[in-house]
């Protein structure tokens, strides 16, 4: 990321313009509205996240909805899923699992 106060922007060569709006991709991969809203709320510009970040977002959602017992009871399953997914949750490979968890 370029910070204007750290670089002379006239000297920087912008070769790539990155569009990180993955809304269409998220909606295409996740079949439920709840899963789409969850992913767009927490990971809008990412197609994959670490399992820690994903499960942290699930924990936050459980706390906000006042059902912390859901997260605690599902934690062993989350740990197994993290191992199965090699600690990376992605839209393309794990869309069905994301929808079920959310």
DRENTORKOL-3810 file (N, C-alpha, C; in nm, 4 decimals):
REM DRENTORKOL-3810
@n.u->0.0849; n.v->-0.1170; n.w->0.0000; ca.u->0.0000; ca.v->0.0000; ca.w->0.0000; c.u->0.0892; c.v->0.1229; c.w->0.0000
@n.u->0.0576; n.v->0.2169; n.w->-0.0820; ca.u->0.1350; ca.v->0.3399; ca.w->-0.0903; c.u->0.0721; c.v->0.4473; c.w->-0.0029
@n.u->0.1525; n.v->0.5104; n.w->0.0763; ca.u->0.1056; ca.v->0.6182; ca.w->0.1613; c.u->0.1569; c.v->0.7499; c.w->0.1045
@n.u->0.0696; n.v->0.8425; n.w->0.0763; ca.u->0.1118; ca.v->0.9678; ca.w->0.0122; c.u->0.2182; c.v->1.0448; c.w->0.0887
@n.u->0.2182; n.v->1.0326; n.w->0.2204; ca.u->0.3179; ca.v->1.1067; ca.w->0.2977; c.u->0.4544; c.v->1.0385; c.w->0.2969
@n.u->0.4622; n.v->0.9138; n.w->0.2489; ca.u->0.5878; ca.v->0.8407; ca.w->0.2501; c.u->0.6545; c.v->0.8332; c.w->0.1134
@n.u->0.5824; n.v->0.8668; n.w->0.0083; ca.u->0.6350; ca.v->0.8528; ca.w->-0.1271; c.u->0.6076; c.v->0.9789; c.w->-0.2078
@n.u->0.6960; n.v->1.0070; n.w->-0.3006; ca.u->0.6695; ca.v->1.1104; ca.w->-0.3987; c.u->0.5867; c.v->1.0442; c.w->-0.5086
@n.u->0.4571; n.v->1.0687; n.w->-0.5102; ca.u->0.3678; ca.v->0.9973; ca.w->-0.6010; c.u->0.3982; c.v->1.0236; c.w->-0.7481
@n.u->0.4683; n.v->1.1310; n.w->-0.7782; ca.u->0.5075; ca.v->1.1552; ca.w->-0.9165; c.u->0.6156; c.v->1.0578; c.w->-0.9617
@n.u->0.6841; n.v->0.9957; n.w->-0.8665; ca.u->0.7913; ca.v->0.9019; ca.w->-0.8977; c.u->0.7451; c.v->0.7555; c.w->-0.8964
@n.u->0.6229; n.v->0.7311; n.w->-0.8531; ca.u->0.5724; ca.v->0.5946; ca.w->-0.8419; c.u->0.5095; c.v->0.5531; c.w->-0.9740
@n.u->0.5428; n.v->0.4327; n.w->-1.0187; ca.u->0.4876; ca.v->0.3785; ca.w->-1.1423; c.u->0.3704; c.v->0.2875; c.w->-1.1077
@n.u->0.2499; n.v->0.3316; n.w->-1.1405; ca.u->0.1316; ca.v->0.2500; ca.w->-1.1152; c.u->0.1073; c.v->0.1596; c.w->-1.2356
@n.u->0.1532; n.v->0.0359; n.w->-1.2267; ca.u->0.1373; ca.v->-0.0580; ca.w->-1.3363; c.u->0.0062; c.v->-0.1341; c.w->-1.3274
@n.u->-0.0435; n.v->-0.1538; n.w->-1.2081; ca.u->-0.1618; ca.v->-0.2357; ca.w->-1.1893; c.u->-0.2661; c.v->-0.1593; c.w->-1.1101
@n.u->-0.3874; n.v->-0.1740; n.w->-1.1523; ca.u->-0.4991; ca.v->-0.1228; ca.w->-1.0739; c.u->-0.5744; c.v->-0.2459; c.w->-1.0261
@n.u->-0.5855; n.v->-0.2607; n.w->-0.8967; ca.u->-0.6467; ca.v->-0.3798; ca.w->-0.8398; c.u->-0.7890; c.v->-0.3466; c.w->-0.7958
@n.u->-0.8832; n.v->-0.4240; n.w->-0.8451; ca.u->-1.0222; ca.v->-0.4099; ca.w->-0.8042; c.u->-1.0514; c.v->-0.5169; c.w->-0.7004
@n.u->-1.0642; n.v->-0.4760; n.w->-0.5767; ca.u->-1.0865; ca.v->-0.5716; ca.w->-0.4686; c.u->-1.2333; c.v->-0.5860; c.w->-0.4315
@n.u->-1.3225; n.v->-0.5351; n.w->-0.5147; ca.u->-1.4640; ca.v->-0.5523; ca.w->-0.4864; c.u->-1.5066; c.v->-0.6892; c.w->-0.5383
@n.u->-1.5167; n.v->-0.7833; n.w->-0.4480; ca.u->-1.5490; ca.v->-0.9206; ca.w->-0.4840; c.u->-1.6957; c.v->-0.9541; c.w->-0.4574
@n.u->-1.7811; n.v->-0.8542; n.w->-0.4520; ca.u->-1.9215; ca.v->-0.8767; ca.w->-0.4185; c.u->-1.9864; c.v->-0.9781; c.w->-0.5115
@n.u->-1.9659; n.v->-0.9632; n.w->-0.6409; ca.u->-2.0275; ca.v->-1.0559; ca.w->-0.7364; c.u->-1.9752; c.v->-1.1978; c.w->-0.7158
@n.u->-1.8465; n.v->-1.2118; n.w->-0.6906; ca.u->-1.7873; ca.v->-1.3441; ca.w->-0.6691; c.u->-1.8418; c.v->-1.4074; c.w->-0.5412
@n.u->-1.8526; n.v->-1.3284; n.w->-0.4359; ca.u->-1.9062; ca.v->-1.3787; ca.w->-0.3092; c.u->-2.0493; c.v->-1.4274; c.w->-0.3293
@n.u->-2.1308; n.v->-1.3467; n.w->-0.3957; ca.u->-2.2712; ca.v->-1.3833; ca.w->-0.4168; c.u->-2.2848; c.v->-1.5047; c.w->-0.5084
@n.u->-2.1925; n.v->-1.5214; n.w->-0.6011; ca.u->-2.1976; ca.v->-1.6367; ca.w->-0.6913; c.u->-2.1603; c.v->-1.7660; c.w->-0.6192
@n.u->-2.0693; n.v->-1.7592; n.w->-0.5231; ca.u->-2.0228; ca.v->-1.8808; ca.w->-0.4549; c.u->-2.1074; c.v->-1.9193; c.w->-0.3340
@n.u->-2.1556; n.v->-1.8207; n.w->-0.2606; ca.u->-2.2314; ca.v->-1.8503; ca.w->-0.1389; c.u->-2.3806; c.v->-1.8490; c.w->-0.1702
@n.u->-2.4487; n.v->-1.9573; n.w->-0.1371; ca.u->-2.5869; ca.v->-1.9754; ca.w->-0.1812; c.u->-2.6904; c.v->-1.9106; c.w->-0.0907
@n.u->-2.6563; n.v->-1.8802; n.w->0.0327; ca.u->-2.7546; ca.v->-1.8204; ca.w->0.1231; c.u->-2.7234; c.v->-1.6735; c.w->0.1475
@n.u->-2.8294; n.v->-1.5986; n.w->0.1708; ca.u->-2.8120; ca.v->-1.4562; ca.w->0.1969; c.u->-2.7347; c.v->-1.4332; c.w->0.3264
@n.u->-2.7580; n.v->-1.5161; n.w->0.4266; ca.u->-2.6868; ca.v->-1.5011; ca.w->0.5542; c.u->-2.5365; c.v->-1.5193; c.w->0.5350
@n.u->-2.4983; n.v->-1.6196; n.w->0.4585; ca.u->-2.3563; ca.v->-1.6434; ca.w->0.4317; c.u->-2.2963; c.v->-1.5278; c.w->0.3524
@n.u->-2.3705; n.v->-1.4768; n.w->0.2560; ca.u->-2.3219; ca.v->-1.3640; ca.w->0.1760; c.u->-2.3003; c.v->-1.2409; c.w->0.2629
@n.u->-2.3966; n.v->-1.2107; n.w->0.3463; ca.u->-2.3851; ca.v->-1.0933; ca.w->0.4346; c.u->-2.2696; c.v->-1.1109; c.w->0.5318
@n.u->-2.2555; n.v->-1.2311; n.w->0.5877; ca.u->-2.1457; ca.v->-1.2591; ca.w->0.6799; c.u->-2.0116; c.v->-1.2346; c.w->0.6122
@n.u->-1.9900; n.v->-1.2938; n.w->0.4942; ca.u->-1.8609; ca.v->-1.2815; ca.w->0.4259; c.u->-1.8354; c.v->-1.1359; c.w->0.3861
@n.u->-1.9357; n.v->-1.0700; n.w->0.3301; ca.u->-1.9166; ca.v->-0.9309; ca.w->0.2868; c.u->-1.8931; c.v->-0.8377; c.w->0.4051
@n.u->-1.9501; n.v->-0.8691; n.w->0.5181; ca.u->-1.9288; ca.v->-0.7866; ca.w->0.6370; c.u->-1.7860; c.v->-0.7981; c.w->0.6888
@n.u->-1.7345; n.v->-0.9188; n.w->0.6901; ca.u->-1.6031; ca.v->-0.9416; ca.w->0.7509; c.u->-1.4870; c.v->-0.9477; c.w->0.6522
@n.u->-1.5114; n.v->-0.9939; n.w->0.5303; ca.u->-1.4005; ca.v->-1.0222; ca.w->0.4384; c.u->-1.4293; c.v->-0.9735; c.w->0.2959
@n.u->-1.4885; n.v->-0.8585; n.w->0.2804; ca.u->-1.5383; ca.v->-0.8126; ca.w->0.1498; c.u->-1.4345; c.v->-0.8186; c.w->0.0376
@n.u->-1.3129; n.v->-0.7840; n.w->0.0654; ca.u->-1.2123; ca.v->-0.7763; ca.w->-0.0414; c.u->-1.1217; c.v->-0.8988; c.w->-0.0459
@n.u->-1.1648; n.v->-1.0098; n.w->0.0156; ca.u->-1.0822; ca.v->-1.1299; ca.w->0.0201; c.u->-1.1610; c.v->-1.2505; c.w->-0.0312
@n.u->-1.0944; n.v->-1.3324; n.w->-0.1109; ca.u->-1.1562; ca.v->-1.4556; ca.w->-0.1594; c.u->-1.1210; c.v->-1.5735; c.w->-0.0694
@n.u->-1.0225; n.v->-1.5558; n.w->0.0182; ca.u->-0.9821; ca.v->-1.6589; ca.w->0.1135; c.u->-0.9280; c.v->-1.5900; c.w->0.2382
@n.u->-0.9477; n.v->-1.6557; n.w->0.3520; ca.u->-0.8997; ca.v->-1.6006; ca.w->0.4791; c.u->-0.8415; c.v->-1.7131; c.w->0.5634
@n.u->-0.7655; n.v->-1.6757; n.w->0.6628; ca.u->-0.7119; ca.v->-1.7766; ca.w->0.7541; c.u->-0.8275; c.v->-1.8325; c.w->0.8379
@n.u->-0.8108; n.v->-1.9554; n.w->0.8793; ca.u->-0.9135; ca.v->-2.0184; ca.w->0.9622; c.u->-0.9324; c.v->-1.9400; c.w->1.0924
@n.u->-0.8238; n.v->-1.8877; n.w->1.1472; ca.u->-0.8345; ca.v->-1.8080; ca.w->1.2702; c.u->-0.9244; c.v->-1.6866; c.w->1.2500
@n.u->-0.9049; n.v->-1.6162; n.w->1.1403; ca.u->-0.9877; ca.v->-1.4985; ca.w->1.1120; c.u->-1.1335; c.v->-1.5386; c.w->1.0910
@n.u->-1.1544; n.v->-1.6475; n.w->1.0161; ca.u->-1.2910; ca.v->-1.6924; ca.w->0.9882; c.u->-1.3636; c.v->-1.7309; c.w->1.1164
@n.u->-1.2991; n.v->-1.8121; n.w->1.1993; ca.u->-1.3641; ca.v->-1.8558; ca.w->1.3224; c.u->-1.3757; c.v->-1.7414; c.w->1.4234
@n.u->-1.2828; n.v->-1.6474; n.w->1.4181; ca.u->-1.2957; ca.v->-1.5273; ca.w->1.5006; c.u->-1.4185; c.v->-1.4461; c.w->1.4621
@n.u->-1.4448; n.v->-1.4364; n.w->1.3330; ca.u->-1.5642; ca.v->-1.3655; ca.w->1.2858; c.u->-1.6909; c.v->-1.4399; c.w->1.3262
@n.u->-1.6869; n.v->-1.5739; n.w->1.3213; ca.u->-1.8022; ca.v->-1.6519; ca.w->1.3683; c.u->-1.8255; c.v->-1.6295; c.w->1.5179
@n.u->-1.7164; n.v->-1.6240; n.w->1.5938; ca.u->-1.7290; ca.v->-1.5999; ca.w->1.7386; c.u->-1.7892; c.v->-1.4622; c.w->1.7646
@n.u->-1.7408; n.v->-1.3633; n.w->1.6907; ca.u->-1.7944; ca.v->-1.2274; ca.w->1.7052; c.u->-1.9431; c.v->-1.2244; c.w->1.6720
@n.u->-1.9818; n.v->-1.2928; n.w->1.5660; ca.u->-2.1226; ca.v->-1.2975; ca.w->1.5264; c.u->-2.2064; c.v->-1.3654; c.w->1.6342
@n.u->-2.1548; n.v->-1.4726; n.w->1.6915; ca.u->-2.2270; ca.v->-1.5410; ca.w->1.7994; c.u->-2.2426; c.v->-1.4501; c.w->1.9209
@n.u->-2.1392; n.v->-1.3746; n.w->1.9538; ca.u->-2.1458; ca.v->-1.2840; ca.w->2.0689; c.u->-2.2457; c.v->-1.1707; c.w->2.0442
@n.u->-2.2424; n.v->-1.1138; n.w->1.9239; ca.u->-2.3339; ca.v->-1.0040; ca.w->1.8907; c.u->-2.4788; c.v->-1.0526; c.w->1.8967
@n.u->-2.5027; n.v->-1.1752; n.w->1.8548; ca.u->-2.6380; ca.v->-1.2322; ca.w->1.8546; c.u->-2.6747; c.v->-1.2987; c.w->1.9871
@n.u->-2.5887; n.v->-1.2831; n.w->2.0852; ca.u->-2.6118; ca.v->-1.3308; ca.w->2.2223; c.u->-2.6340; c.v->-1.4820; c.w->2.2295
@n.u->-2.5545; n.v->-1.5551; n.w->2.1496; ca.u->-2.5554; ca.v->-1.7017; ca.w->2.1556; c.u->-2.4116; c.v->-1.7534; c.w->2.1651
@n.u->-2.3378; n.v->-1.7118; n.w->2.2686; ca.u->-2.1979; ca.v->-1.7562; ca.w->2.2792; c.u->-2.1859; c.v->-1.9071; c.w->2.2950
@n.u->-2.2909; n.v->-1.9709; n.w->2.3467; ca.u->-2.2857; ca.v->-2.1162; ca.w->2.3644; c.u->-2.2768; c.v->-2.1888; c.w->2.2300
@n.u->-2.3289; n.v->-2.1273; n.w->2.1232; ca.u->-2.3158; ca.v->-2.1875; ca.w->1.9901; c.u->-2.1684; c.v->-2.2020; c.w->1.9531
@n.u->-2.0944; n.v->-2.0952; n.w->1.9720; ca.u->-1.9518; ca.v->-2.0989; ca.w->1.9357; c.u->-1.8766; c.v->-2.2002; c.w->2.0208
@n.u->-1.9023; n.v->-2.1997; n.w->2.1499; ca.u->-1.8326; ca.v->-2.2903; ca.w->2.2415; c.u->-1.8646; c.v->-2.4356; c.w->2.2076
@n.u->-1.9910; n.v->-2.4655; n.w->2.1786; ca.u->-2.0290; ca.v->-2.6041; ca.w->2.1486; c.u->-1.9753; c.v->-2.6498; c.w->2.0142
@n.u->-1.9562; n.v->-2.5573; n.w->1.9200; ca.u->-1.9091; ca.v->-2.5930; ca.w->1.7862; c.u->-1.7571; c.v->-2.5884; c.w->1.7731
@n.u->-1.6876; n.v->-2.5437; n.w->1.8749; ca.u->-1.5428; ca.v->-2.5263; ca.w->1.8681; c.u->-1.4660; c.v->-2.6523; c.w->1.8273
@n.u->-1.4970; n.v->-2.7705; n.w->1.8794; ca.u->-1.4240; ca.v->-2.8899; ca.w->1.8332; c.u->-1.4408; c.v->-2.9144; c.w->1.6828
@n.u->-1.5595; n.v->-2.8902; n.w->1.6311; ca.u->-1.5826; ca.v->-2.9036; ca.w->1.4871; c.u->-1.5049; c.v->-2.8001; c.w->1.4078
@n.u->-1.4956; n.v->-2.6799; n.w->1.4622; ca.u->-1.4180; ca.v->-2.5740; ca.w->1.3957; c.u->-1.2709; c.v->-2.6140; c.w->1.3882
@n.u->-1.2206; n.v->-2.6724; n.w->1.4969; ca.u->-1.0801; ca.v->-2.7134; ca.w->1.4972; c.u->-1.0546; c.v->-2.8222; c.w->1.3938
@n.u->-1.1465; n.v->-2.9156; n.w->1.3801; ca.u->-1.1325; ca.v->-3.0201; ca.w->1.2789; c.u->-1.1398; c.v->-2.9614; c.w->1.1380
@n.u->-1.2309; n.v->-2.8680; n.w->1.1165; ca.u->-1.2426; ca.v->-2.8045; ca.w->0.9859; c.u->-1.1155; c.v->-2.7275; c.w->0.9513
@n.u->-1.0581; n.v->-2.6610; n.w->1.0487; ca.u->-0.9336; ca.v->-2.5878; ca.w->1.0249; c.u->-0.8236; c.v->-2.6824; c.w->0.9778
@n.u->-0.8142; n.v->-2.7969; n.w->1.0403; ca.u->-0.7127; ca.v->-2.8950; ca.w->1.0008; c.u->-0.7420; c.v->-2.9481; c.w->0.8614
@n.u->-0.8691; n.v->-2.9796; n.w->0.8331; ca.u->-0.9075; ca.v->-3.0330; ca.w->0.7021; c.u->-0.8812; c.v->-2.9339; c.w->0.5892
@n.u->-0.8973; n.v->-2.8051; n.w->0.6171; ca.u->-0.8807; ca.v->-2.7028; ca.w->0.5135; c.u->-0.7399; c.v->-2.6455; c.w->0.5105
@n.u->-0.6502; n.v->-2.7053; n.w->0.5856; ca.u->-0.5120; ca.v->-2.6583; ca.w->0.5944; c.u->-0.5064; c.v->-2.5126; c.w->0.6422
@n.u->-0.5987; n.v->-2.4786; n.w->0.7301; ca.u->-0.6056; ca.v->-2.3490; ca.w->0.7979; c.u->-0.6334; c.v->-2.2320; c.w->0.7048
@n.u->-0.6948; n.v->-2.2600; n.w->0.5883; ca.u->-0.7354; ca.v->-2.1542; ca.w->0.4952; c.u->-0.8786; c.v->-2.1827; c.w->0.4504
@n.u->-0.9665; n.v->-2.0846; n.w->0.4656; ca.u->-1.1053; ca.v->-2.0965; ca.w->0.4224; c.u->-1.1208; c.v->-2.0094; c.w->0.2976
@n.u->-1.1627; n.v->-2.0718; n.w->0.1877; ca.u->-1.1770; ca.v->-1.9948; ca.w->0.0636; c.u->-1.3174; c.v->-2.0081; c.w->0.0074
@n.u->-1.3591; n.v->-1.9077; n.w->-0.0662; ca.u->-1.4907; ca.v->-1.9090; ca.w->-0.1282; c.u->-1.5049; c.v->-2.0235; c.w->-0.2269
@n.u->-1.4053; n.v->-2.0423; n.w->-0.3097; ca.u->-1.4151; ca.v->-2.1420; ca.w->-0.4161; c.u->-1.4168; c.v->-2.2844; c.w->-0.3623
@n.u->-1.3338; n.v->-2.3136; n.w->-0.2650; ca.u->-1.3215; ca.v->-2.4510; ca.w->-0.2166; c.u->-1.4170; c.v->-2.4856; c.w->-0.1028
@n.u->-1.4635; n.v->-2.3867; n.w->-0.0277; ca.u->-1.5381; ca.v->-2.4172; ca.w->0.0943; c.u->-1.6726; c.v->-2.3440; c.w->0.1041
@n.u->-1.7295; n.v->-2.3053; n.w->-0.0080; ca.u->-1.8543; ca.v->-2.2284; ca.w->-0.0065; c.u->-1.9667; c.v->-2.3012; c.w->0.0659
@n.u->-1.9818; n.v->-2.4302; n.w->0.0414; ca.u->-2.0888; ca.v->-2.5055; ca.w->0.1070; c.u->-2.0701; c.v->-2.5105; c.w->0.2586
@n.u->-1.9466; n.v->-2.5311; n.w->0.3028; ca.u->-1.9195; ca.v->-2.5359; ca.w->0.4467; c.u->-1.9423; c.v->-2.3994; c.w->0.5115
@n.u->-1.9059; n.v->-2.2936; n.w->0.4412; ca.u->-1.9288; ca.v->-2.1581; ca.w->0.4940; c.u->-2.0786; c.v->-2.1349; c.w->0.5129
@n.u->-2.1565; n.v->-2.1702; n.w->0.4116; ca.u->-2.3021; ca.v->-2.1498; ca.w->0.4191; c.u->-2.3639; c.v->-2.2269; c.w->0.5360
@n.u->-2.3193; n.v->-2.3493; n.w->0.5560; ca.u->-2.3729; ca.v->-2.4311; ca.w->0.6661; c.u->-2.3345; c.v->-2.3716; c.w->0.8010
@n.u->-2.2109; n.v->-2.3281; n.w->0.8166; ca.u->-2.1655; ca.v->-2.2740; ca.w->0.9448; c.u->-2.2349; c.v->-2.1441; c.w->0.9811
@n.u->-2.2579; n.v->-2.0623; n.w->0.8817; ca.u->-2.3220; ca.v->-1.9329; ca.w->0.9087; c.u->-2.4695; c.v->-1.9535; c.w->0.9307
END
